[in-house]
Amino acid sequence: MSDNAILAISARAARLRAEGAAVISLAAGEPDLPTPSHITDTVARIAGDPALHHYGGAAGLPGLRALAAARLAEATGLPWNAGDVQITLGAKHALALALQAVLDPGDQVLVTTPGWPGHHGVIEAAGGVARTVRAGADAGFLATPDDLARARTPRTRALILAGPGNPTGAVYPRAALAEIADWALRHDLWCITDDIYQEFVYDAPHTALLAAAPHARQRCIMINGVSKAHAMTGWRVGWLAGPASVLARASRAVSRTITHVPLITQAAAEEALSGGRASVRAAHDRYRANRDILHEALNSLPGVDCPLPAGGFYVFPSVAGLLARHSGRWSSASDLAAWLLETAHVAVVPGEVFGAPDRLRIGFAVSGTAMAEAIDRLRRALGHLT
Ligand code: PLP
């Protein structure tokens, strides 16, 4: 799997915009809003502070590590302190460091499909081999220990579990997490939990794997960051938290390569975590409203079957019915996505990117106005065909 198709769609959307088309992008993997002003104002105020102009520690600013630890304590009900946290260049870097710390070359890592292609990329970058575990729509896009067991071999060292998932929005319930953690412990596997969409769960509270299975703490590495929750994808700040042996390796790798994450962006992340949750709550409520209208609108289109995502900011409908009805027009979800971009000027991502060729990923981290206009355009474009 690769995300080249996302780049191709984005490039085509940019060209259409340059030609004057009012393209609405529902293809991005990030909120369309700018970073909240309490964060940018703080950065503008502190940018002249010489304390931020010089070298810092490889593990990250103590204040940011303590704030991340407090979030982890809240999510897991376990004690965490700054020493348990390594600050990284976003969640992807945290995943890469976690995998480098636990894998030997050729070791395998279980990842669910449909899933985010970035997981495959970081596994390969760390010298590992991804083993995909099918977790389809019929199973709510959730893998069970039996599914994982079918993919496990003696070379399997770890599994990555994202909750909510991208592109599925699937959220593992507490009991499922406990079963998976127990299964992983029995087979001496590392559980790497990617909770980057944790703030965007709509129908039930988010459960961290370690809240469901605190006894897995010595085999669990938790990944998170400010990218999605605080509209800070470009600032590149995330973290990993886990046992001391993993932290020591991660910190050494940071020290030997990037020295540390830039202090100014760490300070911005400190403000994100300490500056109140009003902007995160507002984003959450906006996305939930968008999710509900998009889900309903898509299910009213003939040939489209859209499950309701429990979290994240994407829907992942099946368009198999639509492709079957119009097999002369499109032969794949990629064709359909390209046609929607040309005809309706709405950018979406074909499911091929995520290992589900008969689906589309449609993002809803946009304004209510953009959402309503995009739905209207999709209805009109597809309505003309039937
Ligand atoms: N994890 C998942 C599941 C994602 O979808 C993404 C980005 O799309 C990331 C991690 C990357 O997060 P960051 O931008 O903090 O590296």
Residues whose N, C-alpha, C, O or C-beta is under 5 A from the ligand:
A	BS01	PLP	G29 L89 G90 A91 K92 H93 W116 A162 N166 D194 I196 G225 S227 T233 V237 G238
